[in-house]
Amino acid sequence: MRRAPKLRLRSLRYRNKVVNMARKKKPEKRPRLAAAWRRTQPVEVGRMVFAERGYEATTVEEIAERAGISKPIVYDHFGG
């Protein structure tokens, strides 16, 4: 009778890890804007949104989304 060959546990773990691991794509890094442009961009976007929708209908969320920044950054730059 033949014996089954001994399998190395370490190699099986490695093989399963490589086979089953989903490869994540790294997010693309956006170039960092100059400080002056970072400050003027939300102002320009805000002016456009105010002109389109009016002061009462405009939200901070919409300005932040169109400017490509987060809502807390808008509050950091311009206060609440």
C-alpha positions as CSV (number, residue, x, y, z in Angstrom):
1,M,0.0,0.0,0.0
2,R,1.2,3.5,-0.8
3,R,1.0,6.3,1.6
4,A,-0.2,9.7,0.6
5,P,2.6,12.2,0.5
6,K,2.8,14.5,3.4
7,L,1.7,18.0,2.6
8,R,3.4,20.9,4.1
9,L,0.9,23.0,6.0
10,R,2.9,26.1,5.4
11,S,2.8,25.8,1.7
12,L,-0.9,25.1,1.7
13,R,-1.6,28.2,3.8
14,Y,0.5,30.3,1.5
15,R,-1.2,28.9,-1.6
16,N,-4.7,29.5,-0.2
17,K,-3.7,33.0,0.8
18,V,-2.4,33.8,-2.7
19,V,-5.4,32.2,-4.5
20,N,-8.1,33.6,-2.3
21,M,-6.8,37.1,-1.7
22,A,-8.6,39.8,-3.6
23,R,-6.2,42.3,-5.1
24,K,-7.2,45.8,-4.1
25,K,-6.6,48.7,-6.4
26,K,-4.8,51.6,-4.9
27,P,-6.8,54.8,-5.2
28,E,-5.3,57.3,-7.5
29,K,-3.7,60.2,-5.7
30,R,-4.9,63.6,-6.7
31,P,-2.2,66.3,-6.8
32,R,-2.3,68.6,-3.9
33,L,-3.6,72.1,-4.8
34,A,-1.8,75.3,-3.7
35,A,-3.2,76.9,-0.6
36,A,-4.5,79.9,-2.5
37,W,-6.3,77.8,-5.0
38,R,-7.7,75.5,-2.3
39,R,-9.3,78.6,-0.7
40,T,-10.6,80.2,-4.0
41,Q,-12.0,77.0,-5.5
42,P,-14.9,76.7,-3.0
43,V,-15.6,80.4,-3.3
44,E,-15.9,80.2,-7.1
45,V,-18.0,77.0,-6.9
46,G,-20.2,78.6,-4.3
47,R,-20.8,81.7,-6.5
48,M,-21.8,79.4,-9.4
49,V,-24.2,77.4,-7.2
50,F,-25.7,80.6,-5.7
51,A,-26.3,82.0,-9.2
52,E,-27.9,78.8,-10.4
53,R,-30.1,77.9,-7.4
54,G,-30.3,81.0,-5.2
55,Y,-29.0,81.6,-1.7
56,E,-31.9,79.8,0.1
57,A,-31.7,76.6,-2.0
58,T,-28.0,76.2,-1.8
59,T,-26.4,73.8,0.7
60,V,-22.9,73.4,2.0
61,E,-23.0,69.7,0.9
62,E,-23.7,70.7,-2.7
63,I,-20.9,73.2,-2.7
64,A,-18.4,70.7,-1.2
65,E,-19.5,68.0,-3.6
66,R,-19.1,70.2,-6.7
67,A,-15.7,71.6,-5.5
68,G,-14.5,68.0,-4.8
69,I,-13.8,68.6,-1.1
70,S,-15.4,67.4,2.1
71,K,-18.0,69.3,4.1
72,P,-15.7,69.7,7.1
73,I,-13.1,71.4,4.9
74,V,-15.7,74.0,3.9
75,Y,-16.4,74.7,7.5
76,D,-12.7,74.9,8.4
77,H,-12.1,77.5,5.7
78,F,-15.2,79.6,6.2
79,G,-16.6,78.8,9.6
80,G,-20.0,77.6,10.5
